[in-house]
Amino acid sequence: MFMKRNRHIAATALSAVLLAAVLVLAAQERPKPEQVLKHDKLEVVLPDFPAEGLILDIGGGGEGVIGRLKAKQVVAIDLSKQELVEAPGEPLLKIVMDARDLKFLDGTFDTATVFFTFMYIAPADHAKIFQEIHRVLRPGGRLLIWDVVFPRKTDPRQLYVMYPLHIQLPGKEINTGYGVKIAEGQGADHFLELAKASDFEVISRKDEAGWFMIEFKKPAPAPVPAAAPAPAVKSATPAVAGLWDAVAKSPDGDLQIQMEFKLEGEALVGFFKTPDGTTPFSKLNFTNDKLSFEVDYMGGIYRIELILSNDKLAGTWSAVAGPESGPFSAERSKS
Ligand SMILES: C[S@@+](CC[C@H](N)C(=O)[O-])C[C@H]1O[C@@H](n2cnc3c(N)ncnc32)[C@H](O)[C@@H]1O
């Protein structure tokens, strides 16, 4: 890997920069001049892109371009402490960290940027880095990648490529050179495939001469449908609830008695009310205006079956263990 840092220089001095960059390359990896393919200058215009919240800048050393653009929103990580130390700009944090093994919790960042950094990382590691970025982005978060399109080698001896770069930031110009080993044919499509495998959506893609920019999004989970409004609570109080003045007719005469129905918890209960107390009903059922129950009264068990209509109950009583029976009716005295 080699890179020539040369900030704020005039474009007219570019050839000198390139020469110096190749010399840096030579010093670091010692490629021979014939091994270096000199690429045309990349013209990169980088407008101030909108981004909310924290931005994770992968490989934020070097020229520290994203740190210069978005300053205190940026957490710059880089494998190389020296690259971070030397990078201009004042991001919120500079942390020595490997992009293949990010130490952040899931969903920490709103945006991740990889500005001409994948070109410096072995292609075999790219998928892992995509997965890591996906993990530390919040759902709905974005990944922005700028990178080179590697050239086809015209000369088999050429193992390296040197890219002179002119980066235009709002109010700032950076002239530099990025030099790396050629990963032949690698370009935007390689990253689109990685993104698909890591569950990123493509938002936009820009192809320029020798470089590209792609914006991805980590899909947000489908919104949970708003809970259906709770149905209006149907009154659980049955229509039969209340006090009733009842009359049971028999050959021996009429029995006049008060009865009451009410809810206890969710259960309908009923009983005869006398000055001496209450006599509870058993097998009480009230369905579709049909009321039935049994009552143990005065030494016998009686079954009463009634129909509710217009606040009146009418039906029959009958002895459970005998032939006696007769009409039974009631009028509501109190709801
Ligand atoms: C030259 S810089 C890229 C340009 C930089 N973003 C800028 O603004 O100028 C590439 C950086 O990627 C870093 N890098 C390479 N492999 C890395 C990895 N696995 N994790 C984090 N940083 C890495 C290198 O140390 C180098 O500083």
The ligand as an ORCA input file, in Angstrom:
! r2SCAN-3c Opt
* xyz 0 1
  C      -5.467      5.696      2.423
  S      -6.779      5.556      3.356
  C      -8.177      5.812      2.419
  C      -8.511      7.222      2.249
  C      -9.037      7.901      3.441
  N     -10.416      7.478      3.729
  C      -8.972      9.362      3.182
  O      -9.903     10.078      3.546
  O      -7.960      9.803      2.652
  C      -7.021      3.823      3.526
  C      -6.908      3.492      4.926
  O      -7.525      2.232      5.145
  C      -6.853      1.706      6.251
  N      -7.184      0.277      6.363
  C      -6.750     -0.750      5.621
  N      -7.257     -1.908      6.061
  C      -8.069     -1.600      7.102
  C      -8.893     -2.354      7.974
  N      -8.988     -3.685      7.878
  N      -9.568     -1.696      8.943
  C      -9.484     -0.363      9.070
  N      -8.718      0.410      8.265
  C      -8.015     -0.190      7.288
  C      -5.426      1.983      5.985
  O      -4.657      1.945      7.151
  C      -5.495      3.371      5.386
  O      -5.237      4.377      6.315
*
